[in-house]
C-alpha cells in the first residue's frame, strides 16, 4: 500500500473541504457542471467514474473462477453476507438512523435520498481495494481473486433487482429504466472494456506488460476519485455549510454496517473451520463496498445535487480508516481464531 493510499482519508478530507468551499463560493460554476448531462447521466462525473473503475477492473482475472470449488466454504460465507445480509442490514440501519434517530436534524426533503444512497452503497461488494486489505492480513490470494471475480459477475445480474427491491420496501420510487442504465454504464460496459483490454495486453506482453499498465493507470484512477469528490461536494456546498453535521450522521450507519458484516463473516468462517488465510479476506470482502459504483448509480438515478450522492461519497471518507481497523482486528485475533474447537 503506497504512502498516498495510506493517507487517502486525509486526501479525501482535503477534497471535501476544497469542494465544499468552492461550491459555496462559486455556485454558478457547479450549476453549469451539474447541468452537463445526457439522458440523466452527468457527463463530467461519468467520465471520472469510468477513469476510476476501469483500471481497477483490469486487475480481475476471471479465469480464477476455477478456484471456487477449492474454497467453497469461504466463498459461500462471503456470498451469503454480501448478497443476503449486507444490503438488507443497511436498509434496516438506514431506516433506524435516517428516518428516526437523526430525522429531526436532517433536511426532510432529502430523507428518502439519504436512505437510497446508503442502500446503493451496501448493494455492491468491493472489487479493488479488497486486494490491498487481503494482502495486509496475509490472505489467500487465489481465494481473494476468485471471490472478487465471482462477485463481479453476480453484480451484473443481482445489483439492480436488490436495489429495486429495497428501495421499493423503503417506499422510494425509482424508474427501472434509469436503474438499468446505471448498471449498463457502470458495470456491464466497464467490465467488458477491462476484460478486452486485459486480454489484449496479456497477449502482447504478458503479465509484465499488464503490471506496467496498472502502475501507469493507478495514479489516474486515484486522481479521478479525488477530483470527483471535489465535484460532488461542490454540488452540495451550500447544504453542507448550512448543516455540516450531516456527514457525521450519515457515517454512523455505514460504520455499524462495516463492523457488523465483517464480524458475521469472520465468525461464520470460524464455525465452519475455514483457514484464517481465507477467513480474513472473507471478512474484509463481506464488509467493504464498491463505492465507485454506488456513487455512479446515485448520481445517475437521483442527480449530482441529491442526498443519495452525498451518502455514497461519505462511504469513501470512512472506507480506508475503517477497513484498516478491521484488518488490525483480524490480525490481532489470529490466535483466538486458531483455537476453535
C-alpha positions in Angstrom: 0.0 0.0 0.0 1.6 3.2 -1.1 2.0 6.3 1.1 -0.6 8.0 -1.0 -3.1 5.2 -0.4 -2.3 5.0 3.3 -3.1 8.7 3.6 -6.2 8.5 1.3 -8.5 9.6 4.2 -6.6 12.9 4.5 -6.7 13.5 0.8 -10.5 12.8 0.9 -10.9 15.2 3.7 -9.0 17.9 1.8 -11.2 17.3 -1.2 -14.3 17.6 1.0 -13.1 21.0 2.3 -12.0 22.3 -1.1 -15.1 21.1 -2.9 -17.5 22.4 -0.2 -15.7 25.8 -0.2 -15.7 26.1 -4.0 -19.4 25.1 -4.1 -20.3 27.7 -1.6 -18.2 30.5 -3.2 -18.8 29.6 -6.9 -22.3 28.0 -7.1 -22.7 29.1 -10.7 -19.7 27.0 -11.9 -21.1 23.9 -10.3 -24.6 24.6 -11.5 -23.2 24.6 -15.1 -21.3 21.3 -14.5 -24.3 19.8 -12.9 -26.4 20.6 -16.0 -24.0 19.0 -18.4 -25.9 15.7 -18.8 -27.4 13.4 -21.4 -30.3 11.1 -20.6 -29.9 12.0 -16.9 -26.2 11.0 -17.0 -23.9 13.7 -15.8 -21.0 13.7 -18.3 -18.2 15.1 -16.0 -19.0 12.6 -13.2 -19.5 9.7 -15.7 -16.1 10.3 -17.3 -14.3 10.5 -13.9 -16.0 7.3 -12.7 -15.0 5.4 -15.8 -11.4 6.5 -15.2 -11.7 5.2 -11.7 -13.4 1.9 -12.3 -11.8 0.5 -15.5 -8.2 0.5 -14.1 -9.5 -1.4 -11.0 -11.4 -3.9 -13.1 -8.2 -4.6 -15.1 -6.8 -6.4 -12.0 -9.5 -9.1 -12.1 -8.7 -12.4 -13.7 -12.0 -14.2 -14.5 -10.0 -17.4 -15.1 -9.7 -17.5 -11.3 -13.3 -18.7 -11.2 -11.8 -22.2 -11.4 -10.7 -21.8 -7.7 -14.3 -21.5 -6.5 -14.7 -25.2 -5.7 -11.5 -25.3 -3.7 -12.6 -22.5 -1.3 -16.4 -23.2 -1.4 -17.0 -22.7 2.3 -15.3 -19.3 2.5 -16.8 -18.2 -0.8 -20.2 -19.4 0.4 -19.9 -17.3 3.6 -18.9 -14.2 1.7 -21.6 -14.6 -0.9 -24.2 -15.0 1.9 -23.0 -11.9 3.7 -22.6 -9.8 0.5 -25.9 -10.6 -1.1 -28.3 -11.8 1.7 -27.2 -9.8 4.7 -25.3 -6.6 3.9 -27.9 -4.8 1.6 -30.8 -5.7 4.0 -28.9 -4.8 7.2 -28.0 -1.4 5.7 -31.7 -0.8 4.7 -32.6 -1.6 8.3 -29.9 0.7 9.7 -30.9 3.5 7.3 -34.5 3.2 8.4 -33.5 3.4 12.1 -31.0 6.2 11.9 -32.1 8.3 8.9 -35.9 8.0 9.3 -36.0 8.0 13.1 -32.8 8.8 15.2 -31.5 11.6 13.1 -34.7 12.6 11.2 -35.2 15.9 13.1 -31.7 17.0 12.3 -31.6 16.2 8.5 -33.4 18.1 5.6 -36.8 16.5 5.4 -36.9 16.6 1.6 -33.7 14.5 1.4 -34.5 11.7 3.8 -35.6 9.3 1.1 -32.5 10.2 -0.9 -30.1 9.5 2.0 -31.7 6.1 2.6 -31.4 5.3 -1.1 -27.7 6.3 -1.2 -26.9 4.0 1.8 -28.7 1.1 0.1 -26.8 1.7 -3.1 -23.5 1.7 -1.1 -24.2 -1.6 0.5 -25.6 -3.4 -2.5 -22.2 -3.6 -4.3 -19.3 -5.5 -2.8 -15.8 -4.1 -3.2 -13.7 -5.2 -6.2 -10.4 -3.3 -6.0 -9.2 -2.2 -2.6 -10.0 -5.6 -1.2 -6.8 -6.9 -2.8 -4.9 -4.4 -0.5 -6.9 -5.5 2.6 -6.3 -9.1 1.8 -2.5 -8.7 1.5 -2.4 -6.8 4.8 -3.9 -9.8 6.6 -1.9 -12.5 4.7 -5.0 -13.6 2.9 -5.0 -16.4 0.3 -4.6 -14.5 -3.0 -6.3 -17.3 -5.0 -9.4 -17.1 -2.8 -9.5 -13.3 -2.9 -9.2 -13.2 -6.7 -11.8 -15.9 -7.3 -14.2 -14.3 -4.8 -13.9 -10.9 -6.4 -14.3 -12.3 -9.9 -17.5 -14.2 -8.8 -18.9 -11.1 -7.1 -18.3 -9.1 -10.2 -20.3 -11.4 -12.3 -23.1 -11.7 -9.8 -23.2 -7.9 -9.6 -24.2 -7.7 -13.2 -27.3 -9.7 -12.5 -28.2 -9.0 -8.9 -27.4 -5.3 -8.3 -30.4 -3.8 -10.0 -33.0 -6.3 -8.5 -31.7 -6.0 -5.0 -31.6 -2.2 -5.1 -35.0 -2.0 -6.7 -36.5 -4.4 -4.1 -35.0 -2.5 -1.1 -35.9 0.9 -2.5 -39.5 -0.4 -3.1 -39.7 -1.7 0.5 -38.4 1.7 1.7 -41.2 3.4 -0.4 -38.7 5.1 -2.7 -39.8 5.1 -6.4 -37.0 4.7 -8.9 -37.6 4.2 -12.7 -36.3 0.8 -13.7 -35.0 2.2 -17.0 -32.7 4.6 -15.1 -31.5 1.8 -12.7 -30.8 -0.5 -15.6 -29.0 2.3 -17.5 -26.7 2.8 -14.5 -26.0 -1.0 -14.4 -25.2 -1.0 -18.1 -23.0 2.1 -18.0 -21.1 1.5 -14.8 -21.0 -2.3 -14.5 -21.5 -4.1 -17.9 -19.6 -1.7 -20.2 -16.6 -1.2 -17.9 -16.3 -4.9 -17.2 -16.3 -5.7 -20.9 -13.8 -2.9 -21.7 -11.5 -4.1 -18.9 -11.7 -7.7 -20.0 -10.9 -6.9 -23.6 -8.0 -4.6 -22.7 -6.6 -7.1 -20.2 -6.7 -9.9 -22.8 -5.0 -7.8 -25.4 -2.3 -6.6 -23.1 -1.5 -10.1 -21.8 -1.4 -11.4 -25.4 1.0 -8.7 -26.4 3.4 -8.6 -23.4 2.3 -11.0 -20.7 1.9 -10.2 -17.0 4.8 -7.8 -17.0 3.0 -5.6 -19.6 -0.2 -5.7 -17.5 1.6 -4.7 -14.3 3.3 -1.8 -16.1 -0.1 -0.7 -17.4 -1.7 -0.9 -14.0 1.1 1.2 -12.4 0.6 3.9 -15.1 -3.2 3.9 -14.6 -3.2 3.7 -10.8 -2.5 7.4 -10.3 -5.1 8.3 -12.9 -7.7 6.2 -11.0 -6.9 7.9 -7.7 -6.8 11.4 -9.2 -10.2 10.8 -10.8 -11.6 9.7 -7.5 -10.3 12.9 -5.7 -11.5 15.2 -8.5 -14.9 13.6 -8.5 -15.1 14.2 -4.7 -14.4 17.9 -5.3 -17.2 18.0 -7.8 -19.7 16.1 -5.7 -19.0 18.2 -2.6 -19.1 21.3 -4.7 -22.6 20.4 -5.9 -23.6 20.0 -2.2 -21.6 23.0 -0.9 -24.4 25.2 0.4 -26.3 22.3 2.0 -23.1 21.1 3.8 -22.2 24.6 5.1 -25.7 25.0 6.4 -25.6 21.6 8.2 -22.1 20.2 8.5 -23.2 17.5 10.9 -24.9 15.7 8.1 -21.7 13.9 7.2 -21.2 12.6 10.7 -24.8 11.4 10.9 -24.6 9.6 7.5 -21.3 7.9 8.7 -23.0 6.2 11.7 -25.0 3.5 9.8 -22.0 2.9 7.5 -19.6 2.3 10.4 -22.1 -0.1 12.1 -22.7 -1.9 8.9 -19.0 -2.5 8.2 -18.2 -3.9 11.7 -21.4 -6.0 11.8 -20.9 -7.6 8.5 -17.2 -8.2 8.9 -17.9 -9.8 12.3 -20.6 -12.1 10.9 -18.3 -13.2 8.1 -15.4 -13.9 10.4 -17.5 -15.8 12.9 -19.2 -18.0 10.3 -15.9 -18.9 8.8 -14.5 -19.9 12.2 -17.6 -22.0 12.9 -17.1 -23.8 9.5 -13.4 -24.5 10.2 -12.2 -22.3 7.3 -8.4 -21.4 7.4 -7.6 -18.0 8.7 -5.9 -17.0 5.4 -9.4 -17.4 3.8 -11.5 -16.1 6.7 -9.6 -12.8 6.8 -10.2 -11.7 3.3 -13.7 -13.1 3.5 -14.5 -10.8 6.4 -13.0 -7.9 4.6 -14.8 -8.6 1.3 -18.0 -9.0 3.3 -17.7 -5.6 4.8 -16.2 -3.3 2.2 -18.2 -1.5 -0.6 -17.7 -0.8 -4.3 -18.3 2.9 -3.6 -17.3 4.0 -7.1 -20.4 2.1 -8.5 -22.6 3.4 -5.7 -21.6 7.0 -6.4 -22.2 6.5 -10.2 -25.6 4.9 -9.6 -26.6 7.6 -7.1 -25.7 10.4 -9.5 -27.4 8.7 -12.4 -30.6 7.9 -10.6 -31.0 10.9 -8.2 -28.7 13.6 -9.6 -25.5 15.3 -8.6 -27.2 17.5 -6.0 -29.0 14.6 -4.2 -28.6 13.4 -0.7 -28.0 9.9 -2.3 -24.9 11.2 -4.0 -23.7 12.7 -0.7 -24.4 9.5 1.3 -22.4 7.4 -1.1 -19.4 9.8 -1.0 -19.4 9.6 2.8 -18.6 5.9 2.2 -15.4 6.9 0.5 -14.5 9.0 3.5 -14.7 6.2 6.0 -13.5 3.3 3.8 -9.8 3.4 4.4 -9.5 4.0 8.2 -12.4 1.7 9.0 -11.1 -1.2 6.8 -7.6 -0.8 8.2 -9.2 -1.2 11.7 -10.9 -4.4 10.6 -7.5 -5.6 9.2 -6.0 -4.9 12.6 -8.8 -6.8 14.4 -8.4 -9.8 12.0 -4.6 -9.9 12.5 -4.7 -9.5 16.3 -7.3 -12.2 16.7 -5.5 -14.9 14.8 -4.6 -16.8 18.0 -8.3 -16.8 19.1 -9.4 -17.9 15.6 -6.9 -20.8 15.5 -8.1 -22.0 19.0 -11.5 -23.1 17.6 -12.8 -26.4 18.7 
